[in-house]
């Protein structure tokens, strides 16, 4: 449910309003602490333009992705059977973009660590030169 909500840029409050429940209640449903009713499954299927059985799938692999500041794991159906629907394609394009952003950030971090390592070795070299001299 979170994948669908995120890929549509919906807030929990918005989806909760569509369902006629509070954001807190919706959060419990999204995290699995509360169960979906048949009526809510139908409302969500209509909102996201997916089949109701999407919400009844049991084996959904974990997909990790980064939103910039916070990394998180979300559950997604990440295989395409034949032609992917537009919603799935949009979702995976977003995940790939976020992964590319994360990789870019990690490369910058690695470059910074290399620079700091060089600076540390230079400081150690100068300190050793002073103690030997």
ABEGO torsion letter per residue (X at the ends): XAAAAAAAGBBAAAAAAAAGBBAAAAAAAAAGABBBBAAAAAAAAAAAGBBAAAAABABBBBBBBBAGABBBBBBBBABBBEBBBAAAAAAAAAAAAAAAAAAAAAAAAAAAAAAAAAAAAAAAAAAAAAAAX
